Amino acid sequence: MAKLSRGTVKDFPGFDARTDAETLRKAMKGLGTDEEAVLKILTSRSNAQRQQIASAFKTLFGRDLVDDLKSELTGKFETLMVALMRPARLFDAHELKHALKGAGTNEKVLTEILASRTTAELRNIKQVYLEEYESNLEDHITGDTTGYYQRMLVVLVQANRDPDGRIDEGLVEQDAQVLFKAGELKWGTDEEKFITILGTRSICHLRKVFDRYMTISGFQIEETIDRETSGDLEKLLLAIVKCVRSVPAYFAESLFYAMKGGGTDDNTLIRIMVSRSEIDLLDVRREFRKNFAKSLHHMIQVKSLKSSSMIKKYLGEN
């Protein structure tokens, strides 16, 4: 039985790749670009349909659609439209490669993607990364990161988290006690215990461990991580815990802080919107309203990506 999508973007009914390709060519041909026409098509077609449009575009006109988008558009609008055209199976691998490319490393992207993806998704990312870049993702991570942060990333990239199944209450108790002794009861912190347990136990098991930890210690596991670790490791461990509790809530929080304050982190906004649009953006939207008493649609409209029509279509707002 197919899993019910909780995304806001679905296959467009009555889809015709050739007609869409012709409309896009007309919108970008000659002086000036009809950005509204480009936006209307690309935000209301699924990723699979966009790939068919790109194929039809090349067949009809001998031109690369993505190259034309890059040539005709500018700024964050260009970034968003090009991101929408990236094949879904390549999206995470491309974002990770970009985060590891060049002199600096974008730890925020590494943390967000590797903490939030399922075991199956992580295995796909590794395979695609190898095919596309002829390099192992793990090798690039170890070459660009250090310390316990690197070790936690490597554990996640192994994609060997236990599958959900019957809960062993004895192991729940044991893991909760180990974490308590590795943090609150220890002078210093035994980071390896946190890495092993948070990186390998099943999601259902970890939820039980967190509940038991609260009973034993009187603290939420997030409080202990905040006190006992710092820097990129702290951010990664907290991201894992948040994703164990609720992936949509994690992304809702990430979106909120990307837009909070004077500026907007448009790259984070675009990356999350595009990557979750066909997976769970409906749930992200619900968690956003529940946790921040705001409409995600309204906050984006106020803060960034000014086109109301794009936001409404992409978020499934009426």
C-alpha positions, 0 to 999 in steps of 0.5 A, a space after each residue: 500500500 502506497 504511503 499517503 503523501 503529506 506534501 503540498 505539491 502533487 501531480 498537476 491534473 491534466 498535465 501536458 509537458 509539451 504545452 508547459 515547455 512551450 509556455 515557458 519558452 514563450 515566457 523567456 523568449 525575447 526582451 524581458 521575462 514573464 516571471 509570473 508565468 514561470 512561477 505559475 508552472 514550476 510551483 504547481 507541477 510535481 518534481 517528476 512533472 518538471 523533469 518531463 517539462 525539461 525533457 520536452 523543452 530540450 526536444 522542442 527547442 534544443 535548449 536546456 531549461 535550467 540554463 535558460 532559467 539561470 540566464 533569464 532570472 536573478 537573485 533568490 527567485 532564480 535560486 528557487 526556480 533552479 532548486 525546483 528543477 533539480 531531480 528529487 533524488 539528487 537534491 540532498 546529495 547536491 546540497 551536501 556537496 555544495 555544503 562541503 565544497 570550497 574553503 568553508 563548510 556549511 555545518 548548518 546544511 550538514 546537520 539539517 539533512 543528516 539529522 532529519 533523513 530516514 535510514 532509507 533516505 540516507 542510503 539513497 543519498 550516499 549512493 547518489 553522491 557516489 554516482 554523481 561526484 565519484 566520491 564517498 560522502 563519508 570521505 568528504 565529511 571526514 575531510 572537512 569536519 573534525 572532532 566529535 561532530 565529525 564522529 556523529 556525522 559519520 555514524 549517521 552516514 552509516 545509515 544503520 539505525 535500528 529499525 522500529 520494532 518491539 521495544 525492549 524496556 530493559 534496554 530503554 532503562 539501560 540507555 537512559 542510565 548510560 546517558 545520565 551517567 555520561 552527562 549529568 553524573 560525570 565530571 566532563 562528558 562522555 560524548 561517545 555514549 551520546 553519539 552511539 545511542 543517538 546515532 544507532 537506536 531506533 526512533 521509537 526506542 529513543 522516544 522511550 529513552 527520552 521519557 525515561 531519562 526525564 524520570 531519572 534525571 529530572 531534566 529533558 535530554 535537550 537540557 543536558 545536551 545544552 549543558 554538557 556539549 557545545 558548538 556544532 556537536 551540540 547543534 547536531 545532537 539537538 537536531 537529532 533529538 528534535 527529529 526523533 520527537 517530530 521531523 515536521 516540528 523540527 522543520 517548523 522551528 528551522 523555518 521560524 528561526 530562518 525568518 525571525 529578526 531583521 534578516 531572513 535566511 533565504 537559503 534555508 527557507 528555500 531548501 526546506 520548502 523545496 525538499 519537504 514540498 512533496 513529503 510533509 509540508 502540510 505537517 510542517 505548516 500545522 506544527 508551525 501554527 501550533 508552536 509559534 501561533 503564526 501562519 507559515 504562509 503569512 510569515 513568509 509573505 511578510 519576510 521573504 519570497 514576496 510572491 503571494 501566488 507562489 506561497 499559496 500554491 506551494 503551501 497549499 493555502 486557499 
